[in-house]
Amino acid sequence: MRDWPDPRPFLAVTFINSGDGIATTLVPLYLDHSGYPVDVIGVLVAVAGVTSLISRMPSGLLYRRRRARRLMYFALTLQAVGTALYALPVFAGGLYPLVGDVLVFGIIRGLHGFAVGMATTVNMALFMDCLPPGGNRHHHLAAYASALSLGYTIGGLGGGVLGEWLDYGPAFVCSAAFPLLAGLCVTTPARGGARPARPPAPASLGKRLQQFAAAMRHPQVANVSLVSFFLQVFHQIGQTYVPLYALGMQMSLAEIGLLRGTHSLANTLARPFGGEVTRWLGHNRVGVLGLALITGLLMLTPWQTGLIGLLVLFVGIGLGRAAVLVANTVAVADIPEGMVSRGVAVGLYNATRDLGGIVGPVLGGYIAAAVGLSPFFWVGPPAVFALFGVLFWATLRGARPAEAPA
């Protein structure tokens, strides 16, 4: 067991995602309860993706081992404040109508997204720096991916149960405790040891932006970023609009929480095996097959008439997402650090995920408003997968000349 890294980053990301999971479970349901139309719900859900994306580049550029702890404390404090503020429109909206305005809710959503984006970027880079040289990186990264999903398992179940028992306002306040617990798990990587040579830190903002642009042109970074983007588009479609479909079937908040929690639990249990699946099939095959599975299952949603059918679909979607996410995480860790810095690679990986988090709910909201919620599942997912197939093929084709032997 001596080759295992410090467990605290695992616990930190579990707590971070638990708090985020409770909030993200309740936000679209609270907005629907408040009477917002489906396209506005999609935009408000996407606001967190916008600000999370904004946080990725400065977080990646600022990351250094010596300042990782301070960055984490700042981000976790911000997450706790932003999550607790979700309760403000619930408690004070009746007395102060301005507090319940859509713009105020959008600002709160943006603050929450920025904090979570910063915390997850810094924590993932810190975790990778804690990996023991020569250890089994596939197993370690699969375990980290399981910790990510475990947090959302707790968050999904906790969001539904707390919302059912306590109502929306107190449930949002409870979710703010989780980033504070994550603060108890913040660590710094050990100094010294055999580490690959890193590119020197850029001296100016212009050079730092050039560093990001150069990383985006790296074939493996481009491939990983594309899969990360589309995986998150599908994830946001499922996590936003399947619960709204279930709410339309008169399911309770606890049942919807069970639905999301089961999806994340399937993710958690499958991810430890994801490293071996990646070793067997390779990153590319896992990405394509996993996204194809998710597409097919989302298309089956309108034929489900009860909780059991949706649970079966969400288990399958969770398994597909687990395989793709582990393969992509391993691909990020395998990028040669002498060519792309760890902070920049992780920042780009998470930035494309955030882009998917923006596009997924917004695109889904407008399609659902145009064709209806049930027909949306027959139109949106297959169109997104077709676009992914074209772009993925183009990315692989463009990378061949660079990989060809001289």
Secondary structure, DSSP 8 states (H G I E B T S, - for coil): -TTS--SHHHHHHHHHHHHHHHHHHHHHHHHHHTT--HHHHHHHHHHHHHHHHHHHHHHHHH--GGGHHHHHHHHHHHHHHHHHTTHHHHHHTTT-GGGGSHHHHHHHHHHHHHHHHHHHHHHHHHHHHHS-TTS-HHHHHHHHHHHHHHHHHHHHHHHHHHHHHH-HHHHHHHHTHHHHHHHTT-----S-S---------SSHHHHHHHHHHHHHSHHHHHHHHHHHHHHHHHHHHHHHHHHHHHHTT--HHHHHHHHHHHHHHHHHHHHHHHHHHHHH-HHHHHHHHHHHHHHHHHTGGG--SHHHHHHHHHHHHHHHHHHHHHHHHHHHTS-TTTS-HHHHHHHHHHHHHHHHHHHHHHHHHHHHHH-HHHHHHHHHHHHHHHHHHHHHHHHHHHHHHHS--
